[in-house]
Amino acid sequence: MLSLKNVTKRFPGVLALDDVSIEVRPNEIVGLIGENGAGKSTLMKLLTGAYRQDTGEIELGGKPLVIRNPRDATSKGIAMVYQEQSILPNLTVAENLFLGREEEFVTFGRVNWTKLKRAARKELATVHLDVDPLTPCEDLSFGQRQMVELARALSLASRTGGTPIILLDEPTSVLEAGEIEILFGLVRELKSRASFVFVSHRLDELLSLSDRVYVMKDGKVVSEMASATASVAKLHELMVGRSLHSEYYRENLQKPCRAEVALSVRNASLGHVLDDVSFEVRCGEVFGVAGVVGSGREELCRVIAGLEKLDAGEVMVGATRLKPQANHAVALGIGYVPRERKVEGLVTQMSVAQNLTLPRLGAVSRAGVVRKSSERALANEWIKRLHIKTPGPDASCRNLSGGNQQKVVLAKWRFAGSQFLVLDHPTRGLDVGAKEEVYQLIRELTAEGVAVVLTGDTLEEILGLSHRVMVMRDGRAEKVLPCEVGCKPSQVEIVEHMV
């Protein structure tokens, strides 16, 4: 159906795609994996018309294809479901589904809302989503918004009359297990009428869903294989050049934490999401917080970062009571790595160097003026230390891959000298190699006495990294379990307290 032949794409100082050839066959799911910066995002943007290749050809149905822009891509049957979502939250489900196609429902300058609602219900039925089409999208869960994205992509691509090609960019990165099962079941069902390209860092999910897998590294396709003949260990080795080993979470570097208390939460209550939560975190400790969506774990992270005001209770940093102000939290040495890095973690239009030094501008300023040479030198140091793939310190953060953006967020708090870190899904959207680097950094931080509160993407990650795990349910702290090396609790023990 679709093929890329010897495609090359360059940016200043970067060879993003190097002689890449890939094909998508009718009614199949093609997996695409690679480390952050391997070229996956550039490839997807070529197929959606955001970029044009420098050399090489794209063919659709055996005929040369020129994709001028995203609208042109959808007119040819190619549509994308974005990781960060492109849904407009202040518009209704129906308005989002037919964004850019409103003229189909306008008569004499007025929108026929009955017709629009009827058409929206038909599109939602294809993804088995039963919501009122006039519901504002901001009132939907993330999983429901993901289904709206998929319905819109199918609707746009299906208008060509042929078999649509749907690009799925990390669709499971912020979904819970139940939502992932629903999405995968839906994709398998839709496979009879569409082809899919599935980009994911979760290798087990990719193998379970895909028919074939392409592995990319440094802008090249290094392997193509049937999913039935592949394994997680093999894919990991192809991606990062080394095998997946038992010390993935660096448990051998987990040392006993210190007796000194770095932060304490006392009787914290917040609306219906936190109910009388109390705990202490010691210097050098990774304190994991586990729970399902709605358990209160994310809200707890925001309280500690100074972003939410408690109805009752307090957060103490040493002997100082934390004010519900982000700048006060930063002044007390608290760094916050949010799950939505593009929204809260970065100023994307600023450079890598500017983002890295933002929490501690005094270190690169004199008389209130930023010294660019000092800023670049410090940024280069952290770029090398965390292996951030960027053309240089002056590159805009908006042009980095998601994993490298996350590394910039981590680096800025490390540079700021934060002694307490709140890590809200710090490895979300990172490939296995980049995750290992983050795990190594967490171990280095705790060895220096930095305290960490961690909510992770998986229970395995939380258990592997933590000294203790607090399980939350319905806003309450149900249980705190020790996680000493060699006697970590099982995931079953954690789940028993979660649900």
SULGI-V438435 format. One record per residue. RES is the residue in one small letter. PSI is psi in whole degrees, -180 to 180 (999 if undefined). Layout:
res,psi
RES,PSI
RES,PSI
This chain:
res,psi
m,-53
l,137
s,144
l,130
k,113
n,48
v,133
t,139
k,126
r,146
f,164
p,114
g,1
v,131
l,94
a,-41
l,129
d,95
d,53
v,132
s,125
i,147
e,149
v,126
r,164
p,136
n,46
e,162
i,116
v,123
g,143
l,119
i,164
g,161
e,164
n,130
g,4
a,-18
g,2
k,-48
s,-40
t,-42
l,-45
m,-38
k,-28
l,-42
l,-22
t,2
g,7
a,-32
y,163
r,138
q,153
d,-45
t,167
g,176
e,150
i,132
e,143
l,117
g,30
g,0
k,143
p,140
l,128
v,120
i,110
r,-33
n,172
p,-38
r,-38
d,-38
a,-46
t,-32
s,-21
k,7
g,15
i,121
a,158
m,141
v,114
y,146
q,-46
e,-3
q,139
s,16
i,139
l,110
p,-26
n,-4
l,161
t,169
v,-48
a,-42
e,-37
n,-40
l,-36
f,28
l,126
g,-5
r,23
e,-27
e,-20
e,-18
f,17
v,130
t,121
f,41
g,4
r,141
v,130
n,93
w,-32
t,-44
k,-41
l,-43
k,-40
r,-43
a,-37
a,-42
r,-37
k,-42
e,-39
l,-30
a,-28
t,-23
v,13
h,40
l,115
d,84
v,158
d,123
p,-18
l,11
t,132
p,138
c,-23
e,-17
d,-3
l,157
s,166
f,-42
g,-40
q,-40
r,-35
q,-39
m,-36
v,-42
e,-46
l,-41
a,-40
r,-43
a,-44
l,-41
s,-45
l,-49
a,-30
s,-16
r,-16
t,-18
g,-13
g,-163
t,118
p,156
i,116
i,125
l,121
l,108
d,101
e,53
p,-17
t,5
s,-29
v,23
l,150
e,168
a,-44
g,-41
e,-36
i,-43
e,-41
i,-46
l,-47
f,-40
g,-38
l,-43
v,-43
r,-39
e,-41
l,-12
k,-26
s,-17
r,6
a,162
s,152
f,145
v,119
f,110
v,127
s,151
h,-9
r,99
l,-37
d,-40
e,-43
l,-43
l,-36
s,-27
l,-34
s,154
d,-42
r,159
v,133
y,135
v,127
m,146
k,127
d,42
g,2
k,155
v,116
v,-14
s,150
e,128
m,159
a,139
s,-32
a,-24
t,-1
a,170
s,160
v,-44
a,-42
k,-44
l,-41
h,-46
e,-40
l,-35
m,-48
v,-6
g,13
r,162
s,156
l,118
h,174
s,-18
e,33
y,-41
y,12
r,42
e,-25
n,-19
l,1
q,113
k,155
p,139
c,170
r,166
a,-25
e,133
v,124
a,-38
l,144
s,139
v,127
r,115
n,45
a,127
s,139
l,106
g,-129
h,7
v,-24
l,134
d,94
d,53
v,130
s,138
f,166
e,148
v,129
r,160
c,134
g,11
e,141
v,112
f,104
g,144
v,117
a,151
g,161
v,171
v,131
g,-1
s,-18
g,-2
r,-43
e,-41
e,-36
l,-42
c,-42
r,-32
v,-46
i,-30
a,2
g,17
l,-9
e,143
k,124
l,147
d,-33
a,158
g,-175
e,161
v,125
m,129
v,103
g,-123
a,7
t,132
r,128
l,130
k,153
p,61
q,130
a,-40
n,-30
h,-39
a,-44
v,-41
a,-29
l,4
g,22
i,127
g,143
y,120
v,102
p,161
r,-31
e,80
r,-37
k,-26
v,-45
e,-16
g,-24
l,156
v,95
t,-25
q,-7
m,165
s,169
v,-47
a,-43
q,-39
n,-41
l,-38
t,-3
l,-43
p,-10
r,58
l,-25
g,-27
a,-19
v,19
s,156
r,123
a,37
g,5
v,127
v,130
r,106
k,-36
s,-42
s,-40
e,-44
r,-40
a,-44
l,-39
a,-42
n,-36
e,-44
w,-30
i,-43
k,-41
r,-40
l,8
h,47
i,122
k,107
t,148
p,-24
g,176
p,-20
d,-1
a,144
s,137
c,-25
r,-21
n,-1
l,156
s,163
g,-41
g,-40
n,-31
q,-42
q,-36
k,-36
v,-41
v,-44
l,-42
a,-37
k,-36
w,-32
r,-43
f,-36
a,-11
g,25
s,134
q,-2
f,125
l,133
v,111
l,101
d,98
h,61
p,-19
t,13
r,127
g,4
l,146
d,172
v,-36
g,-45
a,-35
k,-44
e,-39
e,-38
v,-42
y,-41
q,-43
l,-40
i,-42
r,-40
e,-40
l,-47
t,-31
a,-27
e,1
g,2
v,135
a,147
v,132
v,126
l,127
t,129
g,171
d,-32
t,158
l,-36
e,-42
e,-45
i,-47
l,-40
g,-31
l,-24
s,153
h,-37
r,154
v,128
m,125
v,127
m,146
r,125
d,41
g,-1
r,151
a,104
e,-41
k,143
v,120
l,135
p,146
c,55
e,150
v,131
g,-16
c,49
k,143
p,158
s,162
q,-32
v,-42
e,-37
i,-47
v,-35
e,-31
h,-13
m,-33
v,999
